[in-house]
Amino acid sequence: MLTQVTPKSEISARQNLKWLFILRNMMIVGETLLIFLSINALNIRLPQQQLWMVVLSLGAFNVFTSMRMQTEEPVTDAEIFSQLAVDVLAIAALLYLTGGASNPITWVFLLPLMVTAIMLPQAYAWYMVILTTAIYTALIAFNIPLPSIEPHAPVPEVPHSDLEYYRMMQHAHVMSDKSYFSLHMFGMWFGFVFSAGLVAFFVANLARTLKFKERSLAVARENALRDERVIALGTLAASAAHDMGTPLGTIAIVAHELEQDYPIHRFPDLHEKTLIMQQQINRCKEALSVMSASAGEMRAESGSIMPMAEYIDNVITQWRTHKPGVKLRFFIDVDVAADAQIIAERTLTHSIINILNNAAEATTIEQGIEFHASWTLTHLIIKIRDFGPGLPPDFSEIVGKQPLTSKKGGLGVGLFLTCSTIHRIGGKIQFENMESGGACVEITLPLFNREEGNDDDDGSGD
């Protein structure tokens, strides 16, 4: 079954639409608060019905945007720009009803321009400049002026002299100027608070996104470097396997002739040594055969699906041929899933055996090593512990990232390849020193998922 992978550009566009939905909600709340304060706190006579109609229309459009985000239709840059254009038109309608360009909060036209410059390519930013500039210019000439803010006029029934009337009118103008000044100051204050909160919100999220991308890039760069080293080591190994084939065959022939020349009844010690030499030669030939057979194979082709308990038993049996005299304490969790399965890949088996060999070389034969295994239907956890001197300082910072320059305690290129193999199949490996002495290696591996396997089988005919 073919799996559709969503491109990163589509994920980014959909995320931008989500941020735009959140920002529009903030704008609706701010507009509602501003209209309420202007009418009830500042006693400004505004066309309430038309203003609330614009706010409700913008809210309805945001409900549509929320429904749009639930669909699988791809989000494009043009759609994001059209969403911002709707916000600009809503702002223009509000400003038209409240004085146009003379309104002290005309700076809000800068917000869609800022968002466009952050979310969309440069061309869309210039389109937004043209749109906002044209609307701002039109609002200078076409708008509903703000009502005059004046104190109560003098009561006409009360007699007064001309001088007294002049002073009262002068006081009225002063009160009017103060009211207009208060309105302007309130608009500036609200603009500062709203823009400061918006800038802090945007900058914080933008900084977090940049840090996440930097970390992702660093991990990708590190993985690429590790894969490059693995490929180089694989090339050298294939070349070495090709070069070792002929001399190894020659040594096998000579060992066989030595076995014939020194029979066991006349030379028992020498004959036994020739048999040991032949066994080691056969191991080398088998390793070269496995290397040649595994070259170029995919993971599912290089191994078979095995029950978890059978695979663990197979790994331990193979390791016993390498270290038959090492004491092993074997533990399996009693609550394991009986029907769990794993893809028994050759490289994975060799990696676990390599960890066991390193643990056996770091400890004494009497102390031995410990092997703990537990698994569920989805994951396998293996813990291998030795009782040696422990890991060197700063070991965890370089292990698995590059081949170690020194081979102390059995740690070298093999451990680098082991970590690369486990990471390649989606597993994790951790190293730590135990307080009671020795070191522990914890390996977490994904297990075979029957549902995924069935899906692959169903789609094999595609």
C-alpha positions as CSV (number, residue, x, y, z in Angstrom):
1,M,0.0,0.0,0.0
2,L,1.4,3.3,-1.1
3,T,1.6,5.9,1.7
4,Q,1.0,9.6,0.7
5,V,3.6,11.9,2.3
6,T,2.6,15.5,2.9
7,P,5.3,17.9,1.5
8,K,7.0,20.2,4.0
9,S,5.7,23.3,2.1
10,E,2.1,22.1,2.6
11,I,2.7,21.5,6.3
12,S,4.1,25.1,6.6
13,A,1.2,26.6,4.7
14,R,-1.4,24.8,6.8
15,Q,0.4,25.9,10.0
16,N,0.3,29.5,8.7
17,L,-3.4,29.2,8.2
18,K,-3.7,28.0,11.8
19,W,-1.7,31.0,13.1
20,L,-3.9,33.3,10.9
21,F,-7.0,31.8,12.5
22,I,-5.6,32.5,16.0
23,L,-4.6,36.1,15.1
24,R,-8.0,36.8,13.7
25,N,-9.6,35.7,16.9
26,M,-7.4,38.1,18.8
27,M,-8.3,40.9,16.4
28,I,-12.1,40.2,16.9
29,V,-11.6,40.3,20.7
30,G,-9.7,43.6,20.4
31,E,-12.3,45.2,18.1
32,T,-15.1,44.1,20.4
33,L,-13.3,45.6,23.4
34,L,-12.5,48.8,21.6
35,I,-16.1,49.4,20.4
36,F,-17.4,48.7,23.9
37,L,-15.0,51.1,25.6
38,S,-15.6,53.9,22.9
39,I,-19.4,53.7,23.4
40,N,-19.7,53.1,27.1
41,A,-16.6,54.6,28.6
42,L,-15.8,57.5,26.3
43,N,-19.5,58.2,25.4
44,I,-18.7,58.5,21.7
45,R,-21.8,58.2,19.5
46,L,-20.9,55.5,16.9
47,P,-23.0,53.6,14.3
48,Q,-23.2,50.5,16.6
49,Q,-25.4,48.4,14.3
50,Q,-23.0,48.6,11.4
51,L,-19.9,48.1,13.6
52,W,-21.3,45.0,15.2
53,M,-22.3,43.7,11.8
54,V,-18.7,43.9,10.5
55,V,-17.4,42.2,13.7
56,L,-20.0,39.4,13.3
57,S,-19.2,39.0,9.6
58,L,-15.5,38.6,10.5
59,G,-16.4,36.1,13.2
60,A,-18.4,34.1,10.7
61,F,-15.5,34.1,8.2
62,N,-13.2,32.8,11.0
63,V,-15.7,30.0,11.6
64,F,-15.4,29.1,7.9
65,T,-11.6,29.2,8.3
66,S,-11.8,26.7,11.2
67,M,-13.9,24.4,9.0
68,R,-11.4,24.8,6.2
69,M,-8.6,23.6,8.4
70,Q,-10.4,20.3,9.0
71,T,-10.3,19.4,5.3
72,E,-7.5,17.7,3.4
73,E,-7.5,20.2,0.6
74,P,-4.0,21.7,0.1
75,V,-3.4,25.2,1.5
76,T,-1.7,27.6,-1.0
77,D,0.0,30.9,-0.6
78,A,-2.7,32.5,-2.7
79,E,-5.3,31.3,-0.2
80,I,-3.3,32.7,2.7
81,F,-3.1,36.1,0.9
82,S,-6.9,36.1,0.2
83,Q,-7.5,35.4,3.9
84,L,-5.3,38.4,4.8
85,A,-7.1,40.5,2.2
86,V,-10.5,39.8,3.9
87,D,-8.9,41.0,7.2
88,V,-7.8,44.2,5.4
89,L,-11.3,44.8,4.1
90,A,-12.8,44.3,7.5
91,I,-10.4,46.8,9.0
92,A,-11.3,49.2,6.2
93,A,-15.0,48.9,7.0
94,L,-14.5,49.6,10.7
95,L,-12.3,52.6,10.0
96,Y,-14.8,53.9,7.4
97,L,-17.5,53.9,10.1
98,T,-15.3,55.6,12.6
99,G,-13.6,58.6,10.9
100,G,-11.5,57.0,8.2
101,A,-7.9,58.2,8.1
102,S,-8.5,60.6,11.1
103,N,-9.1,57.6,13.4
104,P,-6.1,57.3,15.8
105,I,-5.9,53.5,15.2
106,T,-5.2,53.6,11.5
107,W,-1.9,51.9,12.3
108,V,-3.7,48.5,12.2
109,F,-3.2,48.5,8.5
110,L,0.5,47.6,9.3
111,L,-0.5,44.3,11.0
112,P,-1.7,42.5,7.8
113,L,1.4,43.8,6.1
114,M,3.7,42.4,8.8
115,V,2.0,39.0,8.7
116,T,2.2,38.9,4.9
117,A,5.9,39.7,5.0
118,I,6.5,36.9,7.6
119,M,4.3,34.1,6.1
120,L,4.4,34.7,2.3
121,P,6.9,35.3,-0.4
122,Q,8.1,38.8,-1.1
123,A,5.8,39.4,-4.1
124,Y,2.7,39.0,-1.9
125,A,4.2,41.5,0.5
126,W,4.3,44.1,-2.3
127,Y,0.7,43.2,-3.3
128,M,-0.4,43.9,0.3
129,V,1.5,47.2,0.3
130,I,-0.5,48.3,-2.8
131,L,-3.8,47.1,-1.3
132,T,-3.4,48.8,2.1
133,T,-2.0,52.0,0.6
134,A,-4.9,52.3,-1.8
135,I,-7.5,51.7,0.9
136,Y,-5.8,54.1,3.3
137,T,-5.8,56.8,0.6
138,A,-9.5,56.2,-0.1
139,L,-10.4,56.5,3.6
140,I,-8.9,60.0,3.6
141,A,-11.7,61.2,1.3
142,F,-14.5,58.7,2.0
143,N,-15.5,58.1,5.6
144,I,-18.1,58.8,8.2
145,P,-16.6,61.5,10.5
146,L,-16.4,60.9,14.2
147,P,-19.0,62.9,16.1
148,S,-18.0,66.0,17.9
149,I,-17.2,65.6,21.5
150,E,-18.4,68.7,23.4
151,P,-19.5,69.4,26.9
152,H,-23.2,70.4,27.6
153,A,-24.0,73.8,26.3
154,P,-25.1,76.6,28.7
155,V,-28.7,76.5,29.7
156,P,-30.5,79.2,27.6
157,E,-33.0,80.2,30.3
158,V,-30.3,81.3,32.6
159,P,-29.5,85.1,32.1
160,H,-25.9,86.0,31.5
161,S,-23.9,88.9,30.2
162,D,-21.9,88.8,27.0
163,L,-18.6,88.5,28.9
164,E,-19.9,85.6,30.9
165,Y,-21.2,83.9,27.8
166,Y,-17.8,84.3,26.1
167,R,-16.0,82.7,29.0
168,M,-18.4,79.8,29.1
169,M,-18.0,79.2,25.3
170,Q,-14.2,79.5,25.7
171,H,-14.4,76.9,28.5
172,A,-16.5,74.7,26.3
173,H,-13.8,74.8,23.5
174,V,-11.1,73.9,26.0
175,M,-13.1,71.0,27.2
176,S,-13.7,69.9,23.6
177,D,-10.0,70.0,22.9
178,K,-9.2,68.0,26.0
179,S,-11.8,65.4,25.0
180,Y,-10.3,65.1,21.5
181,F,-6.8,64.8,23.0
182,S,-8.0,62.1,25.4
183,L,-9.5,60.2,22.5
184,H,-6.2,60.4,20.6
185,M,-4.2,59.4,23.6
186,F,-6.4,56.4,24.2
187,G,-6.0,55.3,20.6
188,M,-2.2,55.6,20.9
189,W,-2.2,53.7,24.2
190,F,-4.4,50.9,22.8
191,G,-2.3,50.7,19.7
192,F,0.9,50.4,21.7
193,V,-0.5,47.7,24.0
194,F,-2.0,45.7,21.1
195,S,1.0,46.0,18.8
196,A,3.5,45.2,21.7
197,G,1.6,42.0,22.6
198,L,1.3,41.0,18.9
199,V,5.0,41.6,18.3
200,A,6.0,39.7,21.4
201,F,3.7,36.8,20.4
202,F,5.1,36.7,16.8
203,V,8.8,37.1,17.8
204,A,8.5,34.4,20.5
205,N,6.9,31.9,18.2
206,L,9.2,32.8,15.3
207,A,12.3,32.3,17.6
208,R,10.9,28.9,18.8
209,T,10.4,27.8,15.2
210,L,13.9,28.9,14.2
211,K,15.4,27.0,17.1
212,F,13.4,23.9,16.2
213,K,14.5,24.1,12.6
214,E,18.2,24.6,13.7
215,R,18.0,21.5,15.9
216,S,16.3,19.5,13.1
217,L,19.0,20.6,10.7
218,A,21.8,19.7,13.1
219,V,20.3,16.2,13.6
220,A,19.9,15.8,9.8
221,R,23.5,16.9,9.3
222,E,24.8,14.5,12.0
223,N,22.8,11.6,10.5
224,A,24.1,12.4,7.0
225,L,27.7,12.5,8.3
226,R,27.2,9.2,10.1
227,D,25.6,7.6,7.0
228,E,28.5,8.8,4.9
229,R,31.0,7.1,7.3
230,V,28.9,3.9,7.3
231,I,28.9,3.9,3.5
232,A,32.7,4.4,3.5
233,L,33.2,1.6,6.0
234,G,30.8,-0.6,4.0
235,T,32.8,0.0,0.8
236,L,36.1,-0.8,2.6
237,A,34.5,-4.0,4.0
238,A,33.3,-5.1,0.6
239,S,36.7,-4.5,-0.8
240,A,38.4,-6.4,2.0
241,A,35.9,-9.3,1.6
242,H,36.8,-9.5,-2.0
243,D,40.6,-9.4,-1.3
244,M,40.4,-11.9,1.5
245,G,38.5,-14.6,-0.5
246,T,41.5,-16.0,-2.3
247,P,44.1,-16.1,0.6
248,L,41.4,-17.5,2.9
249,G,40.7,-20.3,0.5
250,T,44.4,-21.0,0.3
251,I,44.7,-21.1,4.1
252,A,41.8,-23.5,4.2
253,I,43.5,-25.9,1.8
254,V,46.7,-25.8,3.8
255,A,44.9,-26.4,7.1
256,H,43.2,-29.4,5.5
257,E,46.5,-30.8,4.3
258,L,48.0,-30.3,7.8
259,E,45.1,-32.2,9.3
260,Q,45.9,-35.1,6.9
261,D,49.7,-34.9,7.5
262,Y,49.3,-35.0,11.3
263,P,46.8,-37.7,12.3
264,I,45.2,-37.7,15.7
265,H,46.7,-41.0,16.8
266,R,50.3,-39.8,16.2
267,F,50.1,-36.0,16.9
268,P,47.0,-35.4,19.1
269,D,47.9,-31.9,20.2
270,L,48.9,-30.7,16.8
271,H,45.9,-32.3,15.2
272,E,43.5,-30.6,17.6
273,K,45.1,-27.2,16.8
274,T,44.6,-27.8,13.1
275,L,40.9,-28.5,13.8
276,I,40.6,-25.3,15.7
277,M,42.2,-23.4,12.9
278,Q,39.8,-24.9,10.4
279,Q,36.8,-23.9,12.6
280,Q,38.0,-20.3,12.7
281,I,38.6,-20.3,8.9
282,N,35.1,-21.6,8.4
283,R,33.8,-18.8,10.6
284,C,35.6,-16.2,8.5
285,K,34.3,-17.8,5.2
286,E,30.8,-17.8,6.6
287,A,31.1,-14.1,7.6
288,L,32.3,-13.2,4.1
289,S,29.4,-15.2,2.6
290,V,26.9,-13.4,4.7
291,M,28.4,-10.0,3.8
292,S,28.2,-10.8,0.1
293,A,24.7,-12.2,0.4
294,S,23.4,-9.2,2.4
295,A,24.9,-6.5,0.1
296,G,22.3,-4.4,-1.5
297,E,19.3,-6.1,0.3
298,M,16.5,-4.2,1.9
299,R,15.6,-4.7,5.5
300,A,12.6,-6.9,4.9
301,E,14.6,-9.0,2.3
302,S,17.6,-9.5,4.5
303,G,15.7,-11.2,7.4
304,S,12.6,-13.1,8.2
305,I,9.7,-12.5,10.5
306,M,10.3,-14.5,13.7
307,P,8.5,-14.8,17.1
308,M,10.2,-12.6,19.7
309,A,11.1,-15.5,22.0
310,E,12.6,-17.5,19.2
311,Y,14.6,-14.6,18.0
312,I,16.1,-13.9,21.4
313,D,17.0,-17.6,21.8
314,N,18.6,-17.5,18.3
315,V,20.7,-14.5,19.2
316,I,22.0,-16.0,22.5
317,T,22.8,-19.3,20.7
318,Q,24.8,-17.5,18.0
319,W,26.7,-15.5,20.7
320,R,27.5,-18.7,22.6
321,T,29.6,-19.8,19.6
322,H,31.7,-16.7,20.0
323,K,32.1,-16.7,23.8
324,P,31.3,-20.2,25.1
325,G,33.1,-19.8,28.4
326,V,31.5,-16.5,29.6
327,K,28.9,-16.7,32.3
328,L,25.5,-15.3,31.2
329,R,22.6,-14.5,33.6
330,F,19.5,-14.4,31.4
331,F,16.3,-12.6,32.5
332,I,13.0,-12.2,30.6
333,D,10.0,-10.2,31.8
334,V,7.1,-12.5,32.7
335,D,4.6,-10.0,31.3
336,V,5.9,-10.0,27.7
337,A,3.5,-10.3,24.8
338,A,3.5,-13.9,23.7
339,D,2.6,-13.2,20.0
340,A,5.1,-10.4,19.4
341,Q,7.2,-10.7,16.2
342,I,10.4,-9.0,14.9
343,I,12.1,-8.8,11.5
344,A,15.2,-10.9,12.2
345,E,17.6,-8.8,10.2
346,R,21.2,-10.0,9.9
347,T,22.8,-6.7,10.7
348,L,20.6,-6.3,13.8
349,T,21.6,-9.7,15.1
350,H,25.2,-8.9,14.5
351,S,24.8,-5.6,16.3
352,I,23.3,-7.3,19.5
353,I,26.1,-9.9,19.4
354,N,28.7,-7.2,19.1
355,I,27.3,-5.5,22.3
356,L,27.4,-8.9,24.1
357,N,31.0,-9.4,22.9
358,N,32.0,-6.0,24.1
359,A,30.4,-6.6,27.5
360,A,32.1,-10.0,27.8
361,E,35.5,-8.5,27.0
362,A,35.0,-5.8,29.6
363,T,34.2,-8.2,32.5
364,T,35.8,-11.3,34.0
365,I,34.7,-14.8,33.2
366,E,33.7,-15.4,36.8
367,Q,31.5,-12.3,37.0
368,G,30.0,-12.7,33.6
369,I,27.3,-10.5,32.1
370,E,23.6,-9.9,32.4
371,F,21.0,-10.0,29.6
372,H,17.5,-8.5,30.3
373,A,14.8,-8.7,27.7
374,S,11.2,-7.4,27.8
375,W,8.8,-6.6,25.0
376,T,5.3,-5.5,24.1
377,L,3.5,-5.8,20.8
378,T,5.3,-2.7,19.5
379,H,8.7,-2.5,21.2
380,L,11.5,-4.6,22.4
381,I,13.8,-3.5,25.3
382,I,17.2,-5.2,25.8
383,K,19.6,-4.4,28.7
384,I,23.1,-5.8,28.6
385,R,25.2,-5.2,31.7
386,D,28.8,-6.0,32.4
387,F,30.8,-5.7,35.7
388,G,34.0,-4.2,34.3
389,P,35.6,-0.8,34.9
390,G,32.8,1.1,33.2
391,L,32.7,3.5,30.3
392,P,35.4,6.3,29.9
393,P,34.4,9.9,30.5
394,D,32.6,11.7,27.6
395,F,32.0,8.4,26.0
396,S,28.3,9.0,25.5
397,E,29.0,12.3,23.6
398,I,31.0,10.5,20.8
399,V,29.7,7.0,20.7
400,G,27.7,6.3,17.5
401,K,28.8,9.5,15.9
402,Q,32.2,8.5,14.7
403,P,34.5,5.4,14.9
404,L,36.5,5.6,18.1
405,T,40.2,6.2,17.5
406,S,41.3,3.8,20.3
407,K,40.0,0.3,21.0
408,K,40.0,0.0,24.8
409,G,37.8,-2.6,26.4
410,G,36.7,-4.0,23.0
411,L,35.1,-0.7,21.8
412,G,35.9,0.4,18.2
413,V,34.5,0.5,14.7
414,G,32.1,-2.3,15.5
415,L,30.3,-0.2,18.1
416,F,29.9,2.6,15.6
417,L,28.3,0.3,13.1
418,T,26.1,-1.2,15.8
419,C,24.8,2.3,16.7
420,S,24.2,3.2,13.1
421,T,22.3,-0.1,12.4
422,I,20.0,0.4,15.5
423,H,19.3,4.0,14.5
424,R,18.7,3.1,10.9
425,I,15.8,0.7,11.8
426,G,14.2,3.3,14.1
427,G,15.7,2.1,17.4
428,K,17.5,3.8,20.3
429,I,20.7,2.8,22.2
430,Q,21.8,4.3,25.5
431,F,25.0,3.8,27.5
432,E,25.4,4.5,31.2
433,N,27.7,3.6,34.1
434,M,26.1,1.7,37.0
435,E,26.6,2.9,40.6
436,S,27.5,-0.6,41.7
437,G,30.1,-0.9,39.0
438,G,30.2,-1.8,35.4
439,A,28.2,-0.4,32.4
440,C,24.8,-1.0,31.0
441,V,23.6,-0.7,27.4
442,E,19.9,-0.3,26.8
443,I,18.5,-1.0,23.3
444,T,15.0,-0.2,22.3
445,L,13.8,-1.6,19.0
446,P,10.5,-1.4,17.1
447,L,8.7,-4.7,16.4
448,F,6.8,-6.0,13.4
449,N,3.3,-4.5,13.1
450,R,0.9,-7.0,11.6
451,E,-1.5,-4.2,10.5
452,E,1.3,-2.5,8.5
453,G,2.3,-5.8,7.1
454,N,-1.3,-6.5,6.0
455,D,-1.5,-3.1,4.4
456,D,1.7,-3.7,2.5
457,D,0.3,-7.0,1.3
458,D,-2.9,-5.5,0.1
459,G,-1.1,-2.9,-1.9
460,S,1.4,-5.2,-3.5
461,G,-0.6,-5.2,-6.7
462,D,-0.5,-1.4,-7.2
